[in-house]
Amino acid sequence: MLPRRLGPRLCFACANSTAASSSSTPSRRRPRPRLRLLPYRGHANPIGFSAMRAAGSLPGPVAQDDDAVSGYRLPPKEIQEIVDVPPNASYHLSPRRDRIMFLKRRAMPPLSELAKPDKILAGIRIDSSCNMRSRMSFYTGISIHLLMDDGSLGPEKVVHGYPDAAKINFVTWSPDGQNVAFTVRYEDEAGSDSNLALWVANAESGEARPLFRQTDIRLNAIFELFVWVDHSTLLVCIIPSSRGDSPKKPLVPFGPRIRSNEQNNVIQMRATKEMLKDLHEEELFDYYATSQLVLVSLDGIVKPVASPAIYTFLNPSPDEKYLMLTCVHKPYSSIVSYKRFPKKVELWTVHGRFVRELCDLPLAENIPIAANSVRRGKRLIRWRPDMPSTLYWVEAQDGGDANVEVSPRDIVYMEPAEPLNGEKPHVLLKLDLRYRRISWCYGLHALAYEYWHKTCRTRTWIISPDCNDLSPRLLFDRSSEDAYSSPGSPMMCRTPAGTLVIAKIKTNYEGTYILMKGQGATPKGSVPFLDLLNITTGAKERIWESSVDKYYESALALMSYHPKCEIQLNELKFLISKESRSEAAQYYVSIWPDKKQVQITSYPHPYPQLASLQREIIRYERDDGVKLTATLYLPPGYNPSKDGPLACLIWSYPGDFKSREAAGQVRRSPNKFARINNSFPLLWLARGFAVLADPTIPIIGEGDQEANDRYIEQLIASAEAAVNEIVRRGVAHPDKIAVGGHSYGAFMTANLLAHAPHLFCCGIARSGAYNRTPTPFGFQKEVRTLWEATDTYIKMSPFMIANKIKKPILLIHGEEDSKVTTAMQSSQFYDALKGHGVPCRLVVLPFEGHRYAARESVMHVIWETDRWLQKYCASNSSSTLIKFSGER
């Protein structure tokens, strides 16, 4: 049952009304009658801009007294109809690529789900009623199709047998693709508790059943819940049978909270929240996170493994003989999350025999804040996916401190699960940059990746892990910012054990070939591709790329299967996504050698009323010559020469770059379908606005320059270039341009209203941080501390120049934002603005985090944004009056 909260907290200040306050609570005011105007009736069918104008659906002045009504509000029907469209089902291919599973989803959860009480411990939110993470999204249904040889789908098999209205999570194929395991949540008959159960479904029949026969077994889904060990056995975390009632908070605390650094340690931490606060919370963390591991077969036989512990990662070996178990343990910390708690990694056999301890890492509170700094000791311990039971891991040679100059910086080691007496780990690779990952290719070859954040350098090496006489060979050495030179990533396939390795392509040519898929960024837009790469010589041949005239196509997955992952070039099959400006994305199976495409989905247009919206990628330059890109959207049927300039919403998010050339590259396609989510500005196309989406706002720091030292200068230059371009095109009225953004985009919005008020009539800032001094050890990509770059921190903080902001600004924040962008940031910024008579409004959303999830919250945010845009943007100068009222 929802607490007695009738809606978001609203604070507002009118222009020229200076009222300095230390609280964001609005002052009392006499009740005023609600001015109710006729709501606009949305159109289900596509309509043109002229028809919208004739129907009176273009934005214009709104009633000034909407504050008289409390509670959650609904935006106009034409926007509701778009927001409430449920997402398309997601897909999940079987390991042997003979079936495809579709998982149905809903649009948005109700606020009542977010309002359920939970416990916040060590950086995670726990739903104590079912011992799992709280606020998890879920699926509502599962269907399975055979994939026929001709690429078509076989008859649909709907997974059935579980309770109605169940919430489905953790959906996983068995390694052979014959079964599907998943969890089911449902309310009990009393409606006061939730039940979580592990189910398994037969892929051929769709019939599902509970996996455990015993009704007293309860799952523990705080961390990794289960993993398939083989085709018929799962390793599952359950609640220990000895667990009693949860610890009660003592009436009198154990003692004061003490934090000490008498050892003179240098510990720099970025702002953190939701950590363990006292001994009682440590007890709660132990209580909810501790699991007993059990092996359970498909016929329900249960066998305990190892002792109860807080297991965070379960990893069976490819040969199904060993279990690598990762757990965290005391001493805990009040300043870091569980990810940095002491961590132990052990090796067990599937028969329950302890083999050895791989590592026991101490508490890691002192990882330097410099980018590329890592934990000391063994990290990223994994099984080689192409071998039965071979381990590999990485160890930093710089003590984990990226500020230390050393060569090599990382060493990758490898050894068998049970080494012979005295056998030392084999040094697989030495790297001068920071290790990123390895993609394996059945022993003969593997691709190893390293990178360095400060220089944006990334390198790819070809290694021969089973040939000691072959040295690593450099394959790619490039800037990670350079999208035009990106070679893509290797296409993977599943082994019989269910692990992922690089697919080897069999050709009539000499050498070893693999497939590389990439986004294909070009100056004219992205053109996804597939390249046939000879990893012996480095030569490559483009064997497929997306069409450029109408469609945007992307290769999603390799559909061909071979037990050794060796696939003939002329027998390739791919899952392809295909979309256009006017057609929603559909899935196709592409069959070689003739590359025939077989369509397997037929999703309808999600918003037919905007089917003919206009979309164009535009290019322009800022004053210093940096090339910029944006996507311009215009309402259906709009003609600038006939209809004149429109009210316009610009929505963006700045990005950091090390080079002007990379900042100016195009990373989008003109042929992509316009997807409209519930936080995206395209909703206002239905209200007759022009929308400039994601104009690039690069903050460039070349060489040894720090990008943020010129943040304000470059921010203004990019914004001016965008505004000048849309005004030059005649699509935006210079007096009716609003700016908005989320998170770092909200920070951008506040700075633009302070430093470039001539460009915008108002702003919308969601979930932003406006004062950088409370995060003194860095923010975003800024790695200098407040004491190292005091001037930069101050100049970048719009809170420090709140007195310079004169244009109206709408602030929206989730009350339970756990990031550094806490709700206090918006509250204090609002107080500063109000204290200087700035027209502003603060909306605090109960139960919401950094991003807003509940339907009530999302709809209210849209209503607030629509109200703000009409009142302070569209109503400027002469506009057609729209009769609008928020619905309740």
Sequence and secondary structure as in RCSB ss.txt:
>XXXX:A:sequence
MLPRRLGPRLCFACANSTAASSSSTPSRRRPRPRLRLLPYRGHANPIGFSAMRAAGSLPGPVAQDDDAVSGYRLP
PKEIQEIVDVPPNASYHLSPRRDRIMFLKRRAMPPLSELAKPDKILAGIRIDSSCNMRSRMSFYTGISIHLLMDD
GSLGPEKVVHGYPDAAKINFVTWSPDGQNVAFTVRYEDEAGSDSNLALWVANAESGEARPLFRQTDIRLNAIFEL
FVWVDHSTLLVCIIPSSRGDSPKKPLVPFGPRIRSNEQNNVIQMRATKEMLKDLHEEELFDYYATSQLVLVSLDG
IVKPVASPAIYTFLNPSPDEKYLMLTCVHKPYSSIVSYKRFPKKVELWTVHGRFVRELCDLPLAENIPIAANSVR
RGKRLIRWRPDMPSTLYWVEAQDGGDANVEVSPRDIVYMEPAEPLNGEKPHVLLKLDLRYRRISWCYGLHALAYE
YWHKTCRTRTWIISPDCNDLSPRLLFDRSSEDAYSSPGSPMMCRTPAGTLVIAKIKTNYEGTYILMKGQGATPKG
SVPFLDLLNITTGAKERIWESSVDKYYESALALMSYHPKCEIQLNELKFLISKESRSEAAQYYVSIWPDKKQVQI
TSYPHPYPQLASLQREIIRYERDDGVKLTATLYLPPGYNPSKDGPLACLIWSYPGDFKSREAAGQVRRSPNKFAR
INNSFPLLWLARGFAVLADPTIPIIGEGDQEANDRYIEQLIASAEAAVNEIVRRGVAHPDKIAVGGHSYGAFMTA
NLLAHAPHLFCCGIARSGAYNRTPTPFGFQKEVRTLWEATDTYIKMSPFMIANKIKKPILLIHGEEDSKVTTAMQ
SSQFYDALKGHGVPCRLVVLPFEGHRYAARESVMHVIWETDRWLQKYCASNSSSTLIKFSGER
>XXXX:A:secstr
   S  S EEEEE TT     SS                    SS   HHHHHHTT S     S GGG  S  B 
 HHHHHHHT     EEEE TTSSEEEEEE  S   HHHHTS  EEETTEEEETTTTEETT   BSEEEEEEB TT
S B   EE B S TT EEEEEEE TTSSEEEEEEEEE TTSS EEEEEEEEETTT BEEES S TT  B BSS  
EEEEETTEEEEEE  TT  S     SS SS      TT          S   SHHHHHHHHHHH EEEEEEETT 
 EEEEEEEEEEEEEEE TTSSEEEEEEE SS  SSS GGGS EEEEEEETTS EEEEEEEE       SSTT   
SSEEEEEE TTSSSEEEEEEESSTT TTS  SSSEEEEEEESS  TT   EEEEEESSEEEEEEEETTTEEEEEE
EETTTTEEEEEEE TT TTS  EEEEEEETT GGG   EE EEE TTS EEE EEE SSSS EEEEEE    TT 
   EEEEEETTT  EEEEEE  SSS EEEEEEE    TTSEEEGGG EEEEEEE SSS  EEEEEETTTTEEEE 
     S GGGTT EEEEEEEE TTS EEEEEEEE TT  HHHH  EEEEEE   EEES HHHHT     TTS   
  TTSGGGGGGGT EEEE    EEE  TT  GGGGHHHHHHHHHHHHHHHHHHTTSEEEEEEEEEEETHHHHHHH
HHHHH TTT SEEEEES    STTSTT BTTB S TTTSHHHHHHH GGGGGGG  S EEEEEETT  SSS HHH
HHHHHHHHHTTT  EEEEEETT  SS  SHHHHHHHHHHHHHHHIIIIITSSS        B 
